[in-house]
Amino acid sequence: MNKTQAWIARENQYCAQNYYPIEVVLAKGKDVWLWDIKGKRYLDMMSAYSAVSFGHSNVRLIKVLKEQSETLCVTSRAFHVNMLAPFLEKLCTLSGMDMALPMNTGVEAVETAIKAARRWGYEKKGIPDNQAQIIVAKNNFHGRTLSVISFSSEAAYKAHFGPLTPGFVEIPFGDVAALKKAITPKTCAFLVEPIQGEAGIQIPPPGWLRACQECCNDNNVLFILDEVQSGLGRTGKMFAFEHEAVKPDGLILGKALGGGILPVSVFLARKEVMEGFTPGSHGSTFGGNPLAARIGLEVLTMLETEDYIARSRILGEELLQALQALKQDCIVEVRGKGLWVGVEIDTQKVSARKVCQALMHQGVLSKEAHESVIRFSPPFTIDSQTLQWAVAQFSKALDIACKHS
Ligand SMILES: Cc1ncc(COP(=O)(O)O)c(C=O)c1O
């Protein structure tokens, strides 16, 4: 057994097998680069599922982390803290929302959105108690808590975890007629990702989001966007909803909000929606803690004042074009927005997992989304030359993986 295998075996002995990681053991990270325990360097084309948008151990964020961690870290919301208002105020200003409820992980913010939507449904819309319905899209991914997997289309996410939470109705992604048809007087919200990330970077038809917003407005249904992955510059705009100039009633953010350092998430909404929360109706010991708020504020300031979003847009276009120019016949489609690109491959020829494994040997890290898509979502700090190098390695990895299939 070599050193890598020994570390993997040890981890497997003690860690639940709820993931299927690529066979590399990482020990260090700096900006777009990661190093394994043997000192081999890899390019990070995955950014922890888009959480590391500013590169590993970003200097500006680490400075702030150090300062705030020496000042005040965690108090719980049993008390007011001076870091929370500036953070949430900036979030509201940037997103056009009235109020925010801070959480930690993405799925907690999704749960928060579901609770807010149901309360609004009962208290403002007048839906009879315990009968509220939320419409969701097929192949969605919103996280892994019991309520959230209850409306997943993936049988494997739900098997033997029942009884599941009722009150969710599924429609096809990208189909506004289906949304119209699914709405009933008991519908309180439509919850959707503007671009489906874990489903393999699925981009809906142009105009769909706008049509959904209009449909929701016309029917007194909340339009809630899960931008945990698509938000904060990933698609080349601050929020993916800006591509269609829509205005959601509720917005969920996470991942990059923690600067690749801490879990920081938030549910934002109109005042009328957030008013449903009263003392004791929801909470989190760590949500909105001063350290998380300080990092979150710095992340937002960096996105607002530096060129990260423009880089995502321009370099994303370059990445898309370079991948689309590849001639390998196992590639079915290349699609993306900003520095968030998926390459769909023909699984009859090779599996995405095999390609990612071969890519790792070429010094580039990424991970499959489902069986057929290889995702590329590097930190926004990557440069053009490194991107082109990554595409060349991907091309070689495809050849190697196809040859051995
Ligand atoms: C759109 C979306 N929502 C929610 C989540 C869940 O976030 P977390 O893993 O931080 O709970 C994810 C994670 O990939 C996601 O992509």
The ligand as an SDF file (V2000), in Angstrom:
LIG
                    3D

 16 16  0  0  0  0  0  0  0  0999 V2000
  -28.1920   25.0690   -5.3540 C   0  0  0  0  0  0  0  0  0  0  0  0
  -27.7410   24.4720   -4.0640 C   0  0  0  0  0  0  0  0  0  0  0  0
  -28.4930   24.6250   -2.9670 N   0  0  0  0  0  0  0  0  0  0  0  0
  -28.1240   24.1300   -1.7690 C   0  0  0  0  0  0  0  0  0  0  0  0
  -26.9640   23.4000   -1.6420 C   0  0  0  0  0  0  0  0  0  0  0  0
  -26.5710   22.8360   -0.2950 C   0  0  0  0  0  0  0  0  0  0  0  0
  -25.5220   23.5250    0.2580 O   0  0  0  0  0  0  0  0  0  0  0  0
  -24.7020   22.9020    1.5010 P   0  0  0  0  0  0  0  0  0  0  0  0
  -23.9590   21.7130    0.9770 O   0  0  0  0  0  0  0  0  0  0  0  0
  -23.8050   24.0140    1.9550 O   0  0  0  0  0  0  0  0  0  0  0  0
  -25.7200   22.5340    2.5210 O   0  0  0  0  0  0  0  0  0  0  0  0
  -26.1470   23.2060   -2.7580 C   0  0  0  0  0  0  0  0  0  0  0  0
  -24.8920   22.4240   -2.6620 C   0  0  0  0  0  0  0  0  0  0  0  0
  -24.3120   21.9970   -3.6160 O   0  0  0  0  0  0  0  0  0  0  0  0
  -26.5530   23.7470   -4.0080 C   0  0  0  0  0  0  0  0  0  0  0  0
  -25.8140   23.5780   -5.1040 O   0  0  0  0  0  0  0  0  0  0  0  0
  1  2  1  0
  2  3  1  0
  2 15  2  0
  3  4  2  0
  4  5  1  0
  5  6  1  0
  5 12  2  0
  6  7  1  0
  7  8  1  0
  8  9  2  0
  8 10  1  0
  8 11  1  0
 12 13  1  0
 12 15  1  0
 13 14  2  0
 15 16  1  0
M  END
$$$$
